Amino acid sequence: PKGVMISHGNLAHNLALIVQALGASPATVNVSWLPQYHDMGLVGGYLVPLTIPPPTCGSGPAEVTSAFLYIRTMFARKIITAKSMFRVPSFRAIGALMVGGAAVQLRSVAQNVTFLAVMRAILTMDETGAAAAAHTVSAQMFQLGVIAILALSTLASILIPQRINAAGAGPGGKREAKKVADRLLVWGLVLGVLLGGLQASALPAIQYFTPLENVQEMARAPVLIGAVQMPLNGLVFVCEGLMQGHQAFARLAGGMFVSTALMIGALKIWGTTVEGVWCCFFVFNVSRLAFGLRHHFYDGPIAPRNMQKPRDARERSIALR
């Protein structure tokens, strides 16, 4: 049978019918032993309670039972054996994974240090909390657009290795990956421009985020600065998605550390106002973009000069024959 796409409206309507049929109310207590990946466990145990919501108890034995059945299936299909389960993996097998995981964690540390430095600058501006409130409102409006750009970044991290592996490790796969990467960069820029314009046009909506007029006035400039930066963010997030797709985690972490250091330095110079803090993000994002573009156009696996090397090697081999 063909798959059918379920829309949010379909799901909401179905949940409403279930609640109506069960006669559920906020006083109802729902106890489920089914795991989340089971259709009835997901809908009846987790999604239905979200629409009322009654208290829900998910039993631990369900997870234990599910784990047992999963392992039994793995044994039955000879995917794992008792020996392989307790054998210590070699460093050669998990070394790349450990390095990649460490680099990802270091990148997260650097990113968190940046946000902590920003919040420290914001919270020390005034004692009334108006600056912190204005920054929060600006960040909320900015995040509405960043969500879409993050989705494009995730798409980049998935499509690039897929295109490379689709045609093997040969030049054909890399050429296809290069075309996809270039299109994603263009789409990142276009999406950033569109979202930036949308954010700027939504400036009157600040009044729905806070009723305080002084906070509204203080948040206007940061919102506009964030809108101007949106095209830059579109390129940055796609570039970092491409680096993740190439598993260039160490370079990604290194770029984030350098960008964090530059951001902290910029905050010491311009971080005395909310507008200044948001302008400092230009420094942060331009640095990240520089690392991403260098990887894509100069020294990454699908950089033009690296794609030319196998072609030159083949031509020399043919000439020698």
N, C-alpha and C positions, 0 to 999 in steps of 0.2 A: 504493500500500500504506500501511496505517496504521503509524505509528511505535510502537515498543515500548520501554518504559522498561527500562533495564538496571540492575539493582541491584548493590551492592558484592559481594554473594555470587556473583552470576552472573559478574562479572568475575574474582573471585578463583579460582573454579572453572575458568574457561576458561584462566587463566594457569597454573594448576597442571597442567592437561592438556597445555598446550604444552611446559612444562618437562619433563614426564614423556616426551612423545613425542620430544623432541629429545635426551633424555639429558643435559641441561645440568647443570653443576656449577660450584662456585666457581672451578674451573680453566678454565672455558670463556671464550673471548674473543669478544665479539659485535661485529661491524662492520656498521653500517647506513648506507646512503646515502639512505634514505627520510626525508622531512621529518616533523615531529611531527604535522602536520594530516592526514597520510595514515593510513588505518586500520592498515595493516601497519607503518608507521613508528612510530605511537604505541604499538601493542601489542607488536610484535616488537622494536622498537629501544629502547623506553624503559620500558614497564611490565613486560615479562618480566624484564629484568635487575634490576629492583627486588626481585623475589621470590627471587633466588638469593643475592647479586647478583654476577654476573661483571663484569669490566672491560668497558666499552662505548666504542666509538669511533664518533662521529658525524662523517661526512666533510663538510668545507666545501663541496665541489662540489655537494652536494645542495641547499644553500641558494642557491648561485649559479644552478643550473639552475631551481629553483623560482621564483626572482625573475624570470629571463628569461621563463619560460612565463607567469607572471602578467602581466608587462608586455605581452607579445605578445597575450594575450587582451584586455587593456584597449585596445590599438591596434585589434585586429580588430573590437571592438564599438563603436569610435569614442568610447569614454569619455574617452580622452586623445588628444592629437596631439603631434607633435614640437614644435610651437610652444608649446603650453600647458605642456609639461614644463619648458621653459627660460625661460618668461616669469616675471619677478619679480612676485609678487603685490602688489596694492595694500594699503596700510595699512588702508583701509576694510574690505577683505575679511578681514584677519587681526587687525585691531586688538582686537576683542572677545575673540578667542581668546588673544591675547598678554596682555591684561589679566587674563583669567580664570586663565591659567597662572601668571602672576606672583603673583596672590593666593593660589592654591593652594600655591605654593612658600613664600610668606611664612607661611602658616598652618602648614606643616610645620616651618619654622624655629622659630616660636614654641612649637609642641608639643615639639620636641626640646629647646629651652631649658628647658622645664618639667621634662622627665624628667632632664636633666642636673643641674638644681638639686636635684631630689629625691635623686638618687644621691649628689651631693656631701654633702648633709645626712646621708644614711644612712651613708656610708663614714667620716665623721668622728666618729661617735658613740662607737665603741670600737675598740680595737686587736685584739680577738679575732676580729672578723668575725661575731660572733653576730647583731648587728643587721642586717647585710647579708644574712645567711642567712635570718633571720626575714622580712625584707622580700621576698626572692625567693620564699619559700614562699607568703607571702600573695598576692603578685602572680600566681603560677601558679594558685592556686585562684580568684582573681578573674577571670583571663583565660578560664577555662572557661565562665563565664556571659557575659562580654562578647562572645564570638564570636557567640552567638545574637543579641545586641542589634545587633551590627555588621551582621548579615544583614538585620535589619529596617531599619536606616539605609540600606543599599544599595537595598532595595526601595522606600523612600520617594523616593530620588533618581531612580528609574526611573519609578515610577507617576505622579508629579505631572505632569511634562511630557507623559507619554503621555495622561493624562486631559484636560489642557488642549488639546492638539493634536487629540484625537479629535473634538472638537466645534468645531474652529477656535478662533480667538482671541476668540470671543464670550463673553458672560456664562454661557452654558450649560456650556462647557468648564470655566470657572473654578469654577462651582458644584459640578460633579462632582469637581474636584480638591480643593475645600474639604472635601467630605464624606469623601473618601479620606484626606486629611491628618488630619482630626479622628479618624477611626477608627484611624489608625496611631498617633496620640498615645495614645489609650486603650490600644491593644495594647502600646505601649512601656511604659506604666505597669504594666499587668497582667503582662507578661512580666518586668519588673524585680522586681515583688513575688514572683513565683514563683521566679525565679532567686536572689533574695536569701534566701528561705526555704530553698531547696535548699542554698545555700552555707553557711548557718548550721547546717543539720542535718548537713552533711558535715564539721563541725569535728573529729570523732574521726579523720577520714582524714588529718589532719596527720602522724600517725606514719608514713604511707607516703611522705611527701615528704622526711622527714629522720629519721634515727634518734637525733639529739641531743636530749635531753630539755629542755635549756635553750633551744634554738632553738624547739622545739615550744611551750614555755610562752610565749616572747616573741612567737610568731606568732599566738596565739589571739585577742588583742584586735584586731590589724589585720584578721584574717579576718572577725571579727564587724562591724567598722567598714565593711569593704568590702561585706559583705552588706547592711547598712543603706543604703548608698549605691546599691545596685543599681537600685531604682526611679527614683532621680534620674538615673542613667546611661541608663535606658531612655528617659526623656523627652529627655535631652540629645542622644543619638545620633539619635533620630527627628527632632528639630528641626533638627539639622545636616544630616541627609539631605534634609529638605524645602528647606533653603536651597540645597543643591547642586542639587536639582531645579529651583529657580527661577534658578539660575546667579548667586546672590548671593554670589559668591566674595570680593569685596572686603569685604563686611560680615562674612562668616565669618572672614576673616583678621583684621579689626579686633577682633572679639570675642575671638578667640584671644589676640591680643597683650594686650588688657586683662586677660583671665583669667590669663595667664601672669604679668603684673606683680603682680596680687593674690596669686597663688600664691607668688611669691618673697617678697613681704612677709609672708605668713602663715608661711612657713617660718622667717623670722627670729624670729618670735615663739614659735611652737609646735613648730618642727622640731628639738627636742632629743631626742625619743624616737621610736621607731617608731610608737607610737600617735598621737603628735602629728603626724607626717608624714602619716599616713593621714587624720587629721581635717582637715588642710589641703586635702585633695582636695575637701572640702565647699565650701570657698571657690572653688576652681577650677571645679567643676562648676555651682555655683549661678550664677556669673557667666556661664558659657557658656549655661546655660538661660535666663537673663534676656535675652540677645541673641536666642536662638532664639524665645522666646515673643513678644518684641516684634515680630520679623519676621512671625510667623504671625498674630498677633492685631491688630497696629496698622499697620505700614507696608509689609508685603509685598504682592505682587500679589493674593493671595487673602484679605487682611485684610478684615474686614467693611466698614470705611469706604471702602476702595478698590473693593470690589465694588459699593458703593452708588452711586458716582459715575457709572458708565455708565447705571445705571437712572434716576438723576435727570436726566441729560442727555437721555435718550430721552423722559422725561415732559415736560421743558421743550419739546423739539422738537414733540411731539404737541400741546401746549397752544398753541404759536405757530401751528400749522396751523389 
